[in-house]
Amino acid sequence: MKLFRDFSKRVLFIILFVVLVGCTSIEEKTDPSLIINALILEVKDGRMLVAEDVTRSEYAEVSKKTIQELDEERISLIYLSFDKSVDVKVGDEVAIWIDGGLDHSYPAKGHAKRVDVKE
């Protein structure tokens, strides 16, 4: 009987150990910023409208279309507020770090934490 109690205690200890270790979470230290590549379609009063995954060579065609036409073509548009000290202009191809995510409207809205103009 003593052998059975020792065995039971060990099994119980192992089960508790596995449950405790298996239920712990590991926090990842990642930057919550979203990074996108986009083309600037409009710049006005500290806010820009960008088309995600559109290149300079596609600018002439895309810039002539309305937001509704771009939506029908499934082109992702985003209005971003940004620091006015950043020197960007319509037609620039940019990499943008978006701070805090985007809302779910169309065009989406957010804040550009960092904007790098591609050469």
C-alpha positions as CSV (number, residue, x, y, z in Angstrom):
1,M,0.0,0.0,0.0
2,K,2.9,2.3,0.8
3,L,4.3,1.8,-2.7
4,F,1.0,2.8,-4.2
5,R,0.9,6.1,-2.2
6,D,4.5,7.0,-3.2
7,F,3.6,6.3,-6.8
8,S,0.4,8.4,-6.6
9,K,2.3,11.3,-5.1
10,R,4.9,11.3,-7.9
11,V,2.2,11.1,-10.6
12,L,0.3,13.9,-9.0
13,F,3.5,16.0,-8.8
14,I,4.3,15.4,-12.4
15,I,0.7,16.3,-13.5
16,L,0.8,19.5,-11.5
17,F,4.2,20.4,-12.9
18,V,3.1,19.9,-16.5
19,V,-0.1,21.9,-15.9
20,L,1.8,24.8,-14.3
21,V,4.5,24.9,-16.9
22,G,2.1,24.5,-19.8
23,C,-0.2,27.3,-18.7
24,T,2.5,30.0,-18.3
25,S,2.7,32.6,-21.0
26,I,5.8,33.9,-22.6
27,E,5.5,37.6,-23.4
28,E,7.1,38.5,-26.7
29,K,8.8,41.8,-26.9
30,T,7.7,43.0,-30.4
31,D,7.0,46.5,-31.7
32,P,3.3,46.8,-32.1
33,S,3.7,49.1,-35.1
34,L,2.4,48.0,-38.4
35,I,4.7,48.6,-41.4
36,I,3.3,49.1,-44.8
37,N,4.6,50.1,-48.3
38,A,2.4,52.7,-50.0
39,L,2.1,55.5,-52.5
40,I,1.0,58.9,-51.5
41,L,-2.2,60.1,-53.3
42,E,-2.9,63.2,-51.3
43,V,-1.2,65.4,-48.7
44,K,-3.2,68.1,-46.8
45,D,-3.0,69.7,-43.3
46,G,-0.8,67.1,-41.6
47,R,-2.8,64.2,-43.1
48,M,-2.0,62.0,-46.2
49,L,-4.0,59.5,-48.2
50,V,-2.0,56.5,-49.2
51,A,-2.7,53.5,-51.4
52,E,-1.1,50.4,-50.0
53,D,1.0,48.2,-52.3
54,V,0.8,50.6,-55.3
55,T,4.0,51.6,-57.1
56,R,5.1,54.8,-58.7
57,S,4.6,53.3,-62.2
58,E,0.9,52.7,-61.3
59,Y,0.5,56.3,-59.9
60,A,-0.9,57.9,-63.1
61,E,-3.6,55.3,-63.4
62,V,-4.6,55.2,-59.7
63,S,-4.5,59.0,-59.2
64,K,-7.3,59.5,-61.7
65,K,-9.8,57.2,-59.9
66,T,-12.3,58.0,-57.2
67,I,-12.2,56.4,-53.8
68,Q,-15.3,54.3,-54.8
69,E,-13.5,53.1,-57.9
70,L,-10.4,52.1,-55.9
71,D,-12.6,50.3,-53.4
72,E,-14.2,48.3,-56.2
73,E,-10.7,47.3,-57.4
74,R,-9.8,46.3,-53.8
75,I,-7.0,48.8,-53.4
76,S,-6.4,49.5,-49.7
77,L,-6.6,53.2,-48.9
78,I,-5.5,54.7,-45.6
79,Y,-5.7,58.3,-44.2
80,L,-2.8,58.9,-41.9
81,S,-2.0,61.8,-39.7
82,F,1.7,62.5,-39.5
83,D,4.3,64.9,-38.2
84,K,4.3,67.9,-40.5
85,S,8.1,68.1,-40.4
86,V,8.3,65.0,-42.6
87,D,8.9,66.1,-46.2
88,V,6.5,64.1,-48.3
89,K,4.7,64.9,-51.5
90,V,2.0,63.4,-53.7
91,G,3.4,60.5,-55.8
92,D,6.1,59.5,-53.3
93,E,6.6,55.8,-52.6
94,V,7.0,55.4,-48.9
95,A,7.5,52.9,-46.1
96,I,5.2,53.8,-43.1
97,W,5.3,52.7,-39.5
98,I,1.7,52.9,-38.2
99,D,1.3,53.5,-34.5
100,G,-1.5,51.9,-32.7
101,G,-3.2,50.1,-35.6
102,L,-5.9,51.2,-38.0
103,D,-9.6,51.6,-37.6
104,H,-11.9,49.5,-39.9
105,S,-13.5,52.3,-42.0
106,Y,-12.8,52.8,-45.7
107,P,-10.5,54.5,-46.2
108,A,-8.9,53.3,-42.9
109,K,-7.5,55.9,-40.5
110,G,-4.4,55.9,-38.3
111,H,-1.3,57.7,-37.3
112,A,2.1,57.4,-39.0
113,K,4.8,57.1,-36.4
114,R,7.6,57.1,-39.0
115,V,7.6,57.8,-42.8
116,D,10.6,56.9,-45.0
117,V,10.5,58.0,-48.6
118,K,11.9,55.4,-51.0
119,E,14.4,56.5,-53.6
